[in-house]
């Protein structure tokens, strides 16, 4: 059986940092209010002129280096993002050019908001299993602060910018849960709830980018249930239990959602990888950012069984079980 094995991870965060105290100077909020409701203390913000492709390229360079690969080895560039450089061309094409990935490689974007990396993992794995790709550079990258209404304290305190990347390579496995690589992924959607988390603009509606709008209480209610369902599905498909998971790497949306989801599945708190305190919610970038942090801190090692999950606007949601 062909498996899609992660051979390298990388990440990049903008230099500019915005603390909760900084936010309190521009909107009616406080450090205590933000921390107690979200777990966030600070987030990174892209500088003027710093684009999603800039962040994605730097994260990709680090992932390639970790994998011992060069851009010439890559045959597919896939960027999960809600904040592309342009309506078109795809940010993946811009990244391909900036990295020097050879002409003829496949390059495209995927838009599933905060679930983008899970969706991208499913697509990349499918391409590799089908023999249409050998080495995929999968990137989650966002400059989400460009979509924020800085007068809306219910949303502007939550999000940050950044990028994370992985190199996925084809490898032979036995078909057992002991194989390295992506073992099982589910990706789901329910569009009727789109008005609970959305932007109030778009090319074919207003001709503008729009600003992010959210009904936080309703999103929280849906998130815990949907995410738990997806996590159970991938674990059941692989025949593993919560105690078999070495590390839970969730989308960093809200610390209360993460704690509630882990508790619902019976995952021990010490097995939860958290980066939200220092990065906020970076949408499609949050899982690969957390994964790279886990690898670099020694919390995720080759052979470990990892559980990933995310939920975002759409609604979209999903989960993935993989062995590093």
DOBAKOL-635474 format. One record per atom (N, C-alpha, C): x, y, z; atom name. Coordinates in steps of 0.02 Angstrom, whole numbers, plus 50000, padded with zeros to 5 digits. Layout:
BEGIN
X;Y;Z;CA
...
//
This chain:
BEGIN
50042;49940;50000;N
50000;50000;50000;CA
50044;50062;50000;C
50027;50110;49956;N
50062;50174;49955;CA
50038;50216;50013;C
50085;50243;50050;N
50070;50289;50105;CA
50100;50357;50090;C
50071;50408;50122;N
50096;50477;50117;CA
50130;50494;50182;C
50195;50496;50182;N
50234;50505;50243;CA
50260;50576;50248;C
50250;50607;50306;N
50279;50674;50319;CA
50353;50666;50334;C
50395;50694;50290;N
50467;50688;50299;CA
50500;50752;50323;C
50462;50807;50325;N
50490;50870;50349;CA
50435;50919;50365;C
50446;50959;50417;N
50398;51012;50436;CA
50435;51079;50440;C
50398;51133;50431;N
50428;51200;50437;CA
50375;51251;50452;C
50395;51308;50478;N
50347;51360;50495;CA
50379;51429;50491;C
50336;51480;50489;N
50361;51548;50490;CA
50307;51593;50518;C
50327;51639;50563;N
50282;51688;50592;CA
50310;51758;50579;C
50267;51806;50564;N
50290;51875;50553;CA
50325;51902;50616;C
50371;51948;50606;N
50408;51977;50663;CA
50363;52018;50709;C
50315;52054;50680;N
50274;52098;50721;CA
50229;52058;50767;C
50228;52076;50831;N
50187;52043;50881;CA
50137;52093;50910;C
50075;52072;50917;N
50024;52114;50949;CA
49999;52078;51012;C
50010;52108;51069;N
49989;52079;51132;CA
49917;52098;51147;C
49889;52066;51198;N
49821;52085;51220;CA
49820;52157;51245;C
49873;52179;51277;N
49876;52248;51301;CA
49877;52297;51242;C
49911;52277;51187;N
49910;52319;51127;CA
49839;52326;51101;C
49802;52270;51100;N
49733;52272;51075;CA
49689;52315;51119;C
49702;52314;51184;N
49662;52353;51231;CA
49666;52428;51217;C
49717;52449;51181;N
49725;52520;51164;CA
49682;52541;51105;C
49658;52492;51067;N
49619;52510;51007;CA
49547;52484;51008;C
49530;52440;51056;N
49463;52414;51060;CA
49447;52403;51134;C
49383;52402;51150;N
49361;52394;51220;CA
49371;52322;51243;C
49430;52307;51269;N
49445;52240;51293;CA
49502;52244;51343;C
49523;52186;51368;N
49579;52185;51416;CA
49615;52118;51409;C
49675;52116;51435;N
49713;52053;51435;CA
49674;51998;51471;C
49647;52014;51528;N
49610;51963;51567;CA
49548;51938;51528;C
49512;51984;51498;N
49451;51965;51460;CA
49469;51917;51404;C
49522;51931;51367;N
49542;51889;51311;CA
49568;51822;51335;C
49613;51823;51384;N
49644;51760;51408;CA
49592;51712;51437;C
49546;51738;51478;N
49499;51693;51510;CA
49449;51663;51461;C
49436;51696;51405;N
49387;51671;51357;CA
49418;51633;51299;C
49482;51644;51286;N
49512;51613;51226;CA
49578;51577;51240;C
49615;51597;51292;N
49681;51569;51305;CA
49736;51605;51267;C
49719;51659;51232;N
49768;51694;51190;CA
49800;51752;51229;C
49866;51758;51224;N
49902;51815;51254;CA
49929;51862;51201;C
49948;51835;51143;N
49977;51876;51090;CA
49968;51840;51024;C
49979;51877;50969;N
49975;51849;50902;CA
50023;51888;50857;C
50041;51857;50801;N
50087;51889;50753;CA
50047;51920;50696;C
50071;51978;50673;N
50035;52015;50621;CA
50083;52031;50564;C
50062;52014;50503;N
50104;52027;50445;CA
50117;52102;50437;C
50178;52119;50418;N
50196;52189;50407;CA
50166;52214;50341;C
50164;52279;50334;N
50140;52309;50272;CA
50182;52283;50214;C
50150;52257;50163;N
50185;52230;50105;CA
50205;52157;50112;C
50196;52128;50171;N
50212;52058;50182;CA
50151;52016;50165;C
50158;51970;50117;N
50101;51935;50089;CA
50097;51863;50114;C
50041;51832;50100;N
50031;51761;50116;CA
50084;51718;50082;C
50100;51733;50020;N
50151;51694;49985;CA
50220;51702;50016;C
50235;51761;50044;N
50298;51772;50079;CA
50304;51725;50139;C
50251;51722;50180;N
50251;51679;50238;CA
50255;51606;50217;C
50216;51588;50166;N
50214;51519;50142;CA
50282;51496;50116;C
50316;51540;50080;N
50381;51523;50051;CA
50432;51509;50105;C
50433;51551;50157;N
50482;51541;50211;CA
50468;51476;50249;C
50405;51462;50262;N
50388;51399;50296;CA
50407;51339;50253;C
50394;51345;50188;N
50410;51291;50141;CA
50485;51278;50138;C
50524;51331;50137;N
50597;51322;50136;CA
50622;51282;50196;C
50592;51295;50254;N
50613;51259;50314;CA
50590;51186;50312;C
50531;51174;50285;N
50507;51106;50279;CA
50550;51066;50231;C
50568;51097;50175;N
50612;51063;50127;CA
50679;51046;50158;C
50707;51094;50195;N
50771;51082;50228;CA
50766;51024;50277;C
50712;51023;50316;N
50703;50969;50365;CA
50695;50901;50332;C
50666;50901;50272;N
50656;50838;50235;CA
50718;50818;50195;C
50768;50862;50192;N
50827;50848;50151;CA
50812;50850;50077;C
50764;50893;50058;N
50743;50898;49988;CA
50756;50969;49962;C
50757;50976;49896;N
50762;51041;49863;CA
50698;51053;49825;C
50685;51115;49804;N
50625;51128;49764;CA
50620;51084;49701;C
50677;51064;49674;N
50677;51022;49614;CA
50646;50953;49626;C
50642;50933;49690;N
50614;50867;49706;CA
50538;50868;49710;C
50508;50926;49711;N
50435;50932;49722;CA
50397;50930;49656;C
50343;50890;49655;N
50302;50888;49595;CA
50232;50918;49605;C
50216;50936;49668;N
50151;50966;49681;CA
50158;51017;49738;C
50132;51077;49726;N
50129;51129;49778;CA
50056;51144;49792;C
50035;51133;49854;N
49965;51143;49873;CA
49964;51191;49932;C
49929;51247;49924;N
49925;51297;49977;CA
49852;51302;50001;C
49842;51289;50065;N
49778;51299;50096;CA
49776;51369;50125;C
49731;51411;50101;N
49728;51480;50124;CA
49660;51510;50112;C
49641;51557;50154;N
49581;51597;50146;CA
49599;51668;50124;C
49664;51682;50127;N
49689;51750;50113;CA
49743;51748;50059;C
49724;51731;49998;N
49773;51727;49944;CA
49801;51795;49926;C
49859;51795;49894;N
49888;51858;49871;CA
49842;51893;49822;C
49812;51853;49778;N
49768;51879;49725;CA
49706;51835;49719;C
49653;51862;49688;N
49597;51819;49671;CA
49622;51763;49625;C
49662;51781;49577;N
49703;51733;49539;CA
49764;51770;49514;C
49820;51738;49502;N
49832;51666;49505;CA
49833;51638;49576;C
49832;51572;49581;N
49836;51540;49646;CA
49900;51560;49682;C
49896;51567;49748;N
49955;51582;49787;CA
50007;51527;49779;C
49984;51465;49768;N
50031;51409;49757;CA
50075;51421;49697;C
50048;51454;49645;N
50089;51469;49586;CA
50142;51521;49602;C
50124;51570;49645;N
50172;51620;49666;CA
50227;51587;49708;C
50207;51542;49753;N
50256;51507;49794;CA
50301;51463;49752;C
50272;51430;49702;N
50312;51389;49656;CA
50368;51430;49625;C
50350;51489;49603;N
50400;51533;49571;CA
50452;51557;49621;C
50430;51578;49680;N
50476;51604;49730;CA
50525;51550;49754;C
50501;51488;49760;N
50544;51433;49782;CA
50590;51408;49726;C
50566;51413;49664;N
50603;51384;49609;CA
50584;51311;49596;C
50522;51293;49613;N
50497;51226;49596;CA
50491;51224;49520;C
50515;51171;49487;N
50518;51169;49414;CA
50451;51180;49380;C
50453;51210;49322;N
50393;51217;49281;CA
50366;51147;49265;C
50300;51142;49264;N
50269;51078;49251;CA
50243;51045;49314;C
50265;51068;49372;N
50237;51042;49434;CA
50165;51066;49441;C
50124;51027;49475;N
50056;51048;49490;CA
50058;51099;49547;C
50018;51153;49540;N
50015;51204;49593;CA
49945;51232;49596;C
49914;51228;49656;N
49846;51254;49662;CA
49830;51269;49736;C
49779;51312;49746;N
49756;51329;49813;CA
49695;51289;49832;C
49684;51284;49897;N
49625;51251;49923;CA
49596;51295;49977;C
49530;51307;49976;N
49498;51354;50022;CA
49445;51316;50063;C
49462;51301;50125;N
49414;51272;50171;CA
49419;51306;50239;C
49444;51368;50237;N
49453;51411;50296;CA
49496;51374;50348;C
49474;51370;50410;N
49517;51341;50462;CA
49528;51266;50453;C
49485;51233;50414;N
49494;51162;50400;CA
49539;51150;50340;C
49568;51203;50312;N
49605;51197;50250;CA
49662;51147;50252;C
49699;51143;50307;N
49755;51097;50310;CA
49731;51024;50311;C
49676;51010;50347;N
49648;50942;50347;CA
49624;50924;50277;C
49587;50969;50246;N
49565;50957;50177;CA
49625;50946;50131;C
49676;50988;50139;N
49736;50983;50098;CA
49772;50917;50108;C
49773;50894;50171;N
49805;50830;50186;CA
49768;50773;50151;C
49701;50777;50150;N
49661;50726;50116;CA
49676;50726;50041;C
49679;50786;50011;N
49692;50791;49939;CA
49763;50767;49922;C
49812;50789;49960;N
49881;50769;49948;CA
49889;50693;49955;C
49859;50665;50006;N
49862;50593;50017;CA
49830;50555;49959;C
49774;50581;49934;N
49740;50549;49878;CA
49783;50550;49815;C
49815;50607;49802;N
49859;50613;49744;CA
49917;50563;49748;C
49946;50557;49807;N
50002;50511;49815;CA
49979;50439;49810;C
49924;50422;49842;N
49898;50353;49838;CA
49880;50333;49767;C
49856;50382;49728;N
49835;50368;49659;CA
49895;50367;49611;C
49954;50384;49635;N
50013;50384;49592;CA
50020;50446;49550;C
49980;50498;49564;N
49983;50560;49526;CA
50034;50609;49554;C
50060;50594;49613;N
50112;50636;49643;CA
50159;50591;49684;C
50221;50613;49688;N
50271;50577;49728;CA
50292;50617;49789;C
50299;50682;49780;N
50319;50726;49835;CA
50277;50790;49832;C
50237;50800;49884;N
50192;50857;49888;CA
50215;50905;49942;C
50219;50968;49924;N
50232;51021;49973;CA
50164;51050;49992;C
50141;51034;50052;N
50076;51057;50077;CA
50087;51113;50127;C
50056;51171;50114;N
50067;51230;50155;CA
50000;51258;50178;C
49996;51277;50241;N
49940;51316;50266;CA
49967;51385;50282;C
49939;51436;50251;N
49967;51504;50259;CA
49911;51555;50259;C
49916;51603;50305;N
49864;51654;50311;CA
49891;51722;50332;C
49861;51774;50304;N
49868;51842;50331;CA
49797;51863;50351;C
49770;51827;50399;N
49699;51835;50417;CA
49684;51903;50449;C
49734;51935;50476;N
49722;52001;50507;CA
49698;52051;50455;C
49710;52038;50391;N
49686;52083;50338;CA
49610;52080;50330;C
49579;52029;50359;N
49506;52022;50354;CA
49469;52046;50416;C
49506;52072;50465;N
49476;52088;50530;CA
49447;52159;50532;C
49391;52164;50568;N
49363;52229;50586;CA
49391;52245;50655;C
49437;52292;50659;N
49472;52307;50721;CA
49429;52344;50772;C
49365;52355;50756;N
49319;52384;50805;CA
49274;52330;50836;C
49280;52268;50811;N
49238;52212;50835;CA
49280;52169;50882;C
49271;52178;50947;N
49313;52143;50995;CA
49298;52068;50997;C
49240;52047;50971;N
49224;51976;50973;CA
49263;51936;50921;C
49293;51970;50872;N
49332;51935;50821;CA
49405;51957;50817;C
49418;52023;50825;N
49486;52047;50812;CA
49536;52022;50863;C
49513;51998;50921;N
49559;51974;50972;CA
49581;51902;50958;C
49549;51868;50912;N
49558;51796;50904;CA
49613;51775;50855;C
49625;51816;50804;N
49662;51791;50746;CA
49732;51821;50739;C
49775;51782;50705;N
49843;51803;50691;CA
49865;51777;50623;C
49926;51795;50603;N
49953;51776;50538;CA
50010;51726;50547;C
50023;51687;50495;N
50078;51639;50497;CA
50071;51586;50443;C
50121;51542;50441;N
50120;51488;50391;CA
50157;51427;50418;C
50131;51369;50400;N
50164;51306;50417;CA
50163;51261;50356;C
50212;51217;50350;N
50218;51175;50290;CA
50243;51106;50308;C
50224;51058;50266;N
50250;50990;50272;CA
50268;50965;50203;C
50317;50920;50200;N
50333;50883;50140;CA
50305;50813;50148;C
50263;50793;50102;N
50234;50726;50102;CA
50265;50686;50045;C
50289;50626;50060;N
50321;50584;50010;CA
50290;50515;50007;C
50287;50487;49947;N
50261;50419;49938;CA
50308;50368;49969;C
50279;50319;50004;N
50318;50265;50034;CA
50275;50203;50035;C
50306;50146;50036;N
50269;50083;50038;CA
50254;50064;50110;C
50192;50044;50122;N
50171;50020;50187;CA
50138;49952;50182;C
50122;49923;50239;N
50090;49857;50241;CA
50015;49862;50243;C
49989;49923;50257;N
49917;49931;50266;CA
49896;49926;50339;C
49945;49917;50383;N
49931;49912;50455;CA
49936;49981;50488;C
49907;49985;50548;N
49909;50048;50585;CA
49980;50065;50608;C
50024;50018;50605;N
50094;50030;50623;CA
50133;50065;50567;C
50104;50070;50507;N
50138;50105;50451;CA
50150;50178;50468;C
50205;50205;50444;N
50214;50278;50444;CA
50170;50308;50390;C
50146;50369;50402;N
50108;50403;50351;CA
50036;50418;50372;C
49998;50447;50325;N
49928;50462;50337;CA
49888;50397;50338;C
49854;50384;50394;N
49817;50321;50401;CA
49744;50329;50381;C
49714;50383;50402;N
49643;50395;50384;CA
49627;50468;50394;C
49588;50496;50347;N
49566;50566;50352;CA
49493;50571;50332;C
49456;50614;50368;N
49388;50630;50348;CA
49383;50705;50341;C
49344;50728;50293;N
49332;50799;50282;CA
49258;50808;50268;C
49226;50852;50304;N
49154;50860;50301;CA
49134;50934;50293;C
49072;50946;50274;N
49047;51015;50267;CA
48971;51017;50278;C
48946;51075;50298;N
48875;51087;50305;CA
48862;51161;50292;C
48848;51176;50229;N
48844;51245;50207;CA
48786;51286;50235;C
48736;51253;50262;N
48678;51291;50287;CA
48695;51333;50348;C
48753;51320;50379;N
48773;51360;50437;CA
48824;51414;50419;C
48830;51429;50355;N
48883;51475;50333;CA
48878;51545;50364;C
48818;51566;50382;N
48810;51635;50408;CA
48831;51641;50481;C
48852;51586;50511;N
48878;51590;50580;CA
48951;51609;50582;C
48986;51600;50525;N
49057;51618;50521;CA
49073;51630;50448;C
49085;51693;50430;N
49091;51711;50359;CA
49124;51779;50352;C
49138;51798;50289;N
49158;51867;50275;CA
49101;51900;50237;C
49089;51964;50251;N
49032;51999;50221;CA
49051;52031;50154;C
49090;51995;50115;N
49108;52020;50048;CA
49137;51964;50005;C
49146;51979;49941;N
49173;51930;49895;CA
49169;51957;49824;C
49209;51929;49778;N
49212;51954;49709;CA
49144;51957;49674;C
49101;51906;49683;N
49038;51904;49646;CA
48979;51932;49684;C
48990;51954;49747;N
48935;51983;49785;CA
48944;52059;49795;C
48998;52078;49825;N
49010;52149;49839;CA
49069;52178;49799;C
49108;52135;49770;N
49168;52159;49735;CA
49222;52181;49783;C
49214;52164;49847;N
49264;52182;49898;CA
49285;52119;49935;C
49338;52125;49975;N
49360;52067;50014;CA
49312;52054;50072;C
49286;52106;50104;N
49241;52098;50160;CA
49279;52089;50225;C
49242;52087;50280;N
49270;52078;50347;CA
49241;52015;50379;C
49280;51987;50424;N
49259;51925;50457;CA
49204;51939;50507;C
49151;51897;50505;N
49095;51902;50552;CA
49082;51834;50583;C
49065;51833;50647;N
49057;51768;50681;CA
49007;51773;50738;C
48967;51721;50745;N
48924;51712;50804;CA
48958;51660;50848;C
49002;51685;50891;N
49047;51642;50928;CA
49014;51587;50969;C
48959;51602;51003;N
48926;51553;51046;CA
48901;51494;51005;C
48872;51508;50947;N
48846;51455;50904;CA
48902;51415;50873;C
48956;51448;50853;N
49013;51413;50824;CA
49043;51364;50875;C
49049;51387;50937;N
49075;51344;50991;CA
49032;51282;50999;C
48967;51290;50999;N
48921;51234;51009;CA
48929;51182;50954;C
48932;51205;50892;N
48939;51159;50836;CA
49009;51127;50835;C
49059;51166;50852;N
49129;51143;50845;CA
49143;51082;50887;C
49126;51083;50951;N
49143;51027;50995;CA
49111;50962;50970;C
49048;50965;50950;N
49014;50904;50928;CA
49040;50879;50861;C
49048;50924;50813;N
49071;50903;50746;CA
49142;50876;50748;C
49186;50910;50784;N
49255;50889;50787;CA
49261;50821;50821;C
49224;50812;50876;N
49226;50748;50911;CA
49202;50691;50866;C
49150;50704;50827;N
49125;50653;50780;CA
49178;50633;50730;C
49212;50681;50702;N
49263;50667;50652;CA
49322;50630;50682;C
49342;50649;50742;N
49397;50615;50775;CA
49381;50542;50790;C
49320;50531;50815;N
49299;50462;50828;CA
49299;50421;50763;C
49277;50452;50709;N
49273;50417;50645;CA
49342;50393;50622;C
49392;50436;50625;N
49458;50416;50601;CA
49490;50365;50648;C
49478;50371;50713;N
49505;50322;50760;CA
49472;50255;50752;C
49406;50254;50742;N
49370;50191;50731;CA
49393;50158;50667;C
49403;50198;50614;N
49425;50171;50550;CA
49493;50136;50555;C
49536;50163;50598;N
49603;50134;50606;CA
49605;50083;50663;C
49551;50079;50702;N
49550;50031;50757;CA
49594;50051;50816;C
49597;50116;50830;N
49638;50140;50886;CA
49593;50175;50938;C
49617;50177;50999;N
49581;50210;51054;CA
49617;50273;51074;C
49584;50313;51116;N
49613;50377;51137;CA
49681;50367;51171;C
49688;50313;51210;N
49751;50302;51245;CA
49809;50283;51198;C
49792;50266;51135;N
49844;50249;51086;CA
49876;50311;51055;C
49841;50368;51061;N
49865;50431;51031;CA
49925;50457;51071;C
49980;50470;51035;N
50039;50499;51067;CA
50034;50574;51075;C
50003;50607;51025;N
49996;50680;51028;CA
49935;50702;50988;C
49896;50745;51019;N
49838;50776;50987;CA
49858;50845;50964;C
49855;50856;50898;N
49876;50921;50869;CA
49814;50953;50837;C
49777;50992;50876;N
49714;51021;50851;CA
49724;51089;50818;C
49673;51109;50781;N
49669;51178;50757;CA
49664;51223;50818;C
49705;51275;50820;N
49710;51319;50879;CA
49658;51375;50875;C
49595;51358;50891;N
49541;51407;50885;CA
49526;51442;50951;C
49518;51402;51003;N
49498;51428;51068;CA
49516;51375;51119;C
49551;51393;51172;N
49575;51343;51219;CA
49517;51306;51252;C
49459;51338;51259;N
49402;51304;51289;CA
49374;51250;51243;C
49375;51263;51177;N
49354;51213;51128;CA
49402;51154;51130;C
49467;51168;51133;N
49518;51115;51133;CA
49511;51072;51195;C
49502;51103;51252;N
49496;51065;51315;CA
49432;51023;51315;C
49377;51052;51291;N
49313;51016;51290;CA
49316;50957;51242;C
49348;50967;51184;N
49353;50913;51135;CA
49397;50857;51161;C
49454;50873;51190;N
49498;50821;51217;CA
49463;50781;51272;C
49427;50816;51315;N
49391;50783;51369;CA
49337;50737;51342;C
49302;50759;51291;N
49248;50720;51260;CA
49275;50654;51231;C
49336;50656;51206;N
49366;50597;51175;CA
49408;50556;51225;C
49419;50582;51285;N
49459;50547;51334;CA
49534;50552;51321;C
49556;50608;51290;N
49626;50619;51277;CA
49656;50658;51336;C
49709;50633;51365;N
49740;50664;51423;CA
49765;50735;51406;C
49757;50782;51452;N
49777;50852;51439;CA
49850;50859;51419;C
49894;50817;51447;N
49965;50822;51431;CA
49982;50799;51360;C
49933;50770;51326;N
49944;50748;51257;CA
49918;50799;51206;C
49895;50856;51230;N
49868;50908;51186;CA
49922;50959;51170;C
49936;50971;51106;N
49985;51020;51084;CA
49951;51088;51078;C
49973;51136;51118;N
49943;51203;51119;CA
49994;51255;51098;C
49975;51297;51049;N
50015;51354;51029;CA
49973;51418;51028;C
49909;51412;51045;N
49863;51468;51038;CA
49882;51527;51082;C
49913;51515;51139;N
49932;51569;51184;CA
49977;51620;51151;C
50023;51596;51109;N
50073;51640;51078;CA
50056;51659;51006;C
50008;51624;50975;N
49996;51634;50904;CA
49924;51653;50886;C
49877;51640;50931;N
49807;51650;50914;CA
49784;51599;50863;C
49727;51614;50833;N
49699;51571;50781;CA
49726;51593;50713;C
49766;51551;50682;N
49796;51567;50617;CA
49763;51528;50561;C
49700;51507;50572;N
49660;51474;50521;CA
49696;51414;50491;C
49703;51411;50425;N
49732;51352;50393;CA
49805;51340;50413;C
49837;51390;50441;N
49907;51383;50460;CA
49916;51352;50530;C
49862;51349;50569;N
49871;51333;50640;CA
49894;51261;50652;C
49868;51212;50616;N
49890;51143;50626;CA
49963;51133;50605;C
49983;51153;50545;N
50054;51143;50528;CA
50101;51184;50571;C
50080;51242;50596;N
50121;51280;50643;CA
50130;51240;50708;C
50076;51213;50733;N
50079;51174;50795;CA
50118;51109;50785;C
50111;51079;50727;N
50147;51017;50712;CA
50222;51029;50709;C
50242;51083;50676;N
50313;51098;50672;CA
50341;51115;50742;C
50302;51151;50782;N
50324;51166;50850;CA
50333;51102;50890;C
50287;51055;50881;N
50291;50991;50917;CA
50353;50952;50898;C
50369;50952;50833;N
50428;50916;50809;CA
50491;50949;50836;C
50495;51015;50833;N
50556;51050;50853;CA
50566;51050;50929;C
50512;51042;50966;N
50518;51039;51040;CA
50525;50967;51064;C
50525;50919;51019;N
50533;50849;51038;CA
50470;50817;51065;C
50413;50849;51055;N
50350;50820;51078;CA
50320;50772;51027;C
50343;50775;50965;N
50320;50730;50913;CA
50382;50701;50879;C
50388;50635;50882;N
50447;50601;50854;CA
50426;50549;50803;C
50473;50530;50761;N
50459;50480;50710;CA
50431;50417;50743;C
50375;50393;50716;N
50342;50334;50743;CA
50283;50350;50788;C
50277;50414;50809;N
50221;50433;50852;CA
50155;50434;50814;C
50101;50417;50848;N
50034;50419;50819;CA
50002;50486;50837;C
49985;50525;50785;N
49959;50592;50794;CA
49886;50597;50771;C
49847;50635;50807;N
49778;50649;50788;CA
49770;50723;50776;C
49746;50742;50717;N
49738;50811;50697;CA
49663;50825;50686;C
49642;50886;50701;N
49572;50905;50687;CA
49566;50979;50675;C
49510;50998;50641;N
49496;51069;50630;CA
49423;51079;50612;C
49399;51140;50625;N
49333;51161;50602;CA
49337;51234;50584;C
49303;51252;50530;N
49304;51321;50507;CA
49240;51341;50472;C
49240;51402;50446;N
49183;51429;50411;CA
49162;51385;50354;C
49097;51384;50343;N
49071;51341;50290;CA
49003;51311;50307;C
48995;51277;50364;N
49048;51249;50405;CA
49087;51196;50367;C
49152;51193;50380;N
49192;51136;50360;CA
49225;51108;50422;C
49239;51044;50422;N
49275;51013;50478;CA
49306;50947;50456;C
49351;50921;50496;N
49381;50858;50479;CA
49433;50837;50529;C
49460;50777;50520;N
49511;50751;50564;CA
49556;50704;50525;C
49616;50695;50549;N
49664;50650;50516;CA
49705;50613;50569;C
49716;50549;50556;N
49758;50508;50599;CA
49820;50490;50557;C
49879;50503;50584;N
49940;50488;50548;CA
49995;50467;50595;C
50041;50428;50568;N
50101;50408;50606;CA
50160;50445;50576;C
50194;50483;50618;N
50247;50527;50595;CA
50308;50486;50571;C
//
